[in-house]
């Protein structure tokens, strides 16, 4: 459900503040904060972390109680811009170092998801730490412009489950009562064109 996915994303964003070279520049969304060159004067590098969802695969468990088994691809991306004194090698090294900092910070945080409460409910996140892990690291670099810029995306697989949405429950068919409509051509105009009946499936 949306609220669980948002809760996971927000948890990691808050927990990562102050734990990498990005400092407090951590956002629970995918917007890149582009900093003009003039604002980098005297500053070696500007870096930020972006925490957002990429995909979520869902498997429906048919046993009772019914639930959705979800696999979330969560991205933690470091975005960095180099100042006037930073060359391409230094920025590339910084991005690699920050990706390592992300790995060191996030891995111990995954089991802590079990203690995170879902907002608006009395329930905790139903996360499976044994099947949640680092999946891949993607690195990009751009040196074609006036400023050097690069990014690394550290992608985690987070496995968790949710119950069936209340809205889906409301759309579910009531299996205790079956309503049957018989439609047939009337033998004459005085008879109704259809008949209805209800069958009690609950045995009452």
C-alpha positions in Angstrom: 0.0 0.0 0.0 1.0 3.6 -0.6 1.3 4.4 3.1 3.8 1.6 3.8 6.0 2.5 0.8 6.0 6.1 1.9 6.8 5.1 5.5 9.8 3.0 4.3 11.1 5.8 2.1 10.7 8.4 4.9 12.4 6.2 7.5 15.6 5.8 5.4 15.7 9.5 4.5 15.5 10.6 8.1 18.0 7.9 9.3 20.6 8.9 6.7 20.8 12.5 7.7 24.3 13.4 8.9 25.7 10.0 8.1 27.3 10.7 4.7 29.2 13.6 3.0 25.7 15.0 2.1 25.1 15.9 5.7 21.5 17.1 6.3 20.8 17.4 2.5 18.6 14.3 2.4 15.2 14.3 0.7 12.5 11.6 0.5 11.9 12.3 -3.2 13.8 12.2 -6.5 14.2 15.9 -7.2 17.9 16.9 -7.9 18.9 20.2 -6.3 20.9 21.9 -9.1 23.2 24.5 -7.6 24.4 27.4 -9.8 28.1 27.7 -10.3 28.2 31.1 -8.5 26.8 29.5 -5.3 29.7 27.0 -5.3 32.4 29.7 -5.1 34.7 28.7 -2.2 32.9 25.4 -1.8 34.6 22.2 -3.0 31.5 20.2 -3.7 27.8 20.2 -3.1 26.2 16.8 -2.4 22.8 15.5 -1.5 21.0 12.2 -1.0 17.6 11.4 -2.7 15.6 8.5 -1.4 12.7 7.2 -3.6 11.0 4.1 -4.9 11.8 2.6 -8.3 9.4 -0.3 -8.7 7.4 -2.6 -6.5 6.6 -6.2 -7.5 3.5 -7.7 -5.8 2.5 -11.4 -5.2 -0.9 -12.2 -3.9 -0.9 -14.9 -1.1 -4.1 -16.9 -1.4 -3.9 -18.5 2.0 -5.9 -17.0 4.9 -5.6 -14.3 6.0 -5.1 -13.0 2.5 -2.1 -10.6 2.0 0.1 -9.0 -0.6 3.8 -9.9 -0.6 5.6 -6.9 -1.9 9.2 -6.4 -3.1 10.2 -2.8 -3.2 13.1 -1.5 -5.1 14.3 1.5 -3.0 16.9 3.9 -4.4 19.3 5.9 -2.3 21.0 8.3 -4.8 23.9 10.6 -4.1 24.0 13.6 -6.4 27.2 15.7 -6.4 28.4 18.9 -8.1 32.1 19.9 -8.1 33.3 23.4 -7.4 36.1 25.2 -9.3 38.9 23.3 -7.6 37.5 19.8 -8.0 38.7 17.7 -11.0 36.9 14.8 -12.5 38.9 12.2 -10.6 38.3 13.8 -7.2 34.5 13.9 -7.9 34.4 10.3 -9.1 36.2 9.2 -5.9 33.8 11.3 -3.8 30.8 9.6 -5.4 32.3 6.1 -4.8 33.1 7.0 -1.2 29.6 8.3 -0.6 28.1 5.1 -2.1 30.2 3.1 0.4 28.9 5.4 3.2 25.3 4.7 2.1 25.9 0.9 2.1 27.5 1.0 5.6 24.6 3.1 6.9 21.6 1.4 5.3 22.5 -2.3 5.9 22.1 -2.1 9.7 18.9 -0.1 9.3 16.9 -2.8 7.5 16.2 -4.9 10.6 15.1 -1.7 12.4 12.1 -1.4 10.0 10.4 -4.1 12.1 10.0 -1.5 14.9 8.6 1.3 12.6 4.9 2.0 13.1 2.7 2.6 10.1 1.2 6.1 10.4 -2.5 6.2 11.2 -2.5 2.6 12.5 -1.4 0.6 15.5 0.5 -1.8 13.3 4.3 -2.2 12.7 5.8 -2.6 9.2 5.8 -6.3 8.3 9.3 -6.5 6.8 11.3 -9.6 6.1 15.0 -8.6 6.8 16.3 -12.0 5.6 15.1 -11.3 2.0 15.9 -7.6 2.0 19.3 -6.6 0.8 21.5 -4.5 -1.4 20.7 -5.3 -5.1 22.9 -3.1 -7.2 24.8 0.2 -7.6 24.5 2.4 -10.7 27.0 5.2 -11.3 26.7 8.1 -13.7 29.0 11.0 -14.5 28.8 14.2 -16.6 31.8 16.3 -17.4 30.5 18.0 -20.6 29.3 21.2 -19.0 31.0 24.0 -17.1 30.5 22.1 -13.8 31.3 18.6 -13.1 28.4 16.5 -11.9 27.9 12.9 -11.0 25.6 10.5 -9.2 25.5 7.0 -7.8 22.3 5.1 -7.2 22.4 2.4 -4.5 19.4 0.2 -5.0 18.0 -2.0 -2.2 15.4 -4.7 -2.3 13.0 -4.4 0.6 10.6 -7.3 1.1 7.4 -6.7 3.2 3.7 -7.7 3.3 0.4 -5.9 3.7 -3.1 -7.0 4.3 -5.8 -6.6 1.6 -6.8 -2.9 1.2 -10.1 -2.1 2.9 -11.3 -0.6 -0.4 -10.8 -4.0 -2.1 -12.6 -5.7 0.7 -15.6 -3.4 0.2 -15.6 -4.5 -3.5 -15.4 -8.2 -2.7 -18.4 -10.4 -3.4 -20.5 -11.4 -0.5 -20.3 -15.2 -0.6 -23.0 -15.8 2.0 -25.9 -14.7 -0.2 -26.3 -15.3 -4.0 -28.7 -13.1 -5.9 -30.0 -14.7 -9.1 -32.0 -12.9 -11.8 -33.9 -15.0 -14.3 -34.7 -13.3 -17.6 -37.2 -14.9 -20.1 -39.6 -13.7 -22.7 -43.1 -13.2 -21.1 -45.8 -15.4 -22.6 -48.1 -12.4 -22.6 -47.8 -8.7 -21.8 -49.4 -9.2 -18.3 -46.4 -11.1 -16.9 -43.1 -9.4 -15.7 -40.1 -9.9 -18.0 -37.9 -11.2 -15.2 -37.9 -12.9 -11.9 -35.4 -12.7 -9.0 -34.4 -15.0 -6.2 -31.9 -15.1 -3.4 -30.0 -18.3 -2.3 -28.6 -18.5 1.2 -25.1 -19.9 1.0 -24.5 -19.6 4.7 -26.6 -22.5 5.6 -29.0 -20.4 7.8 
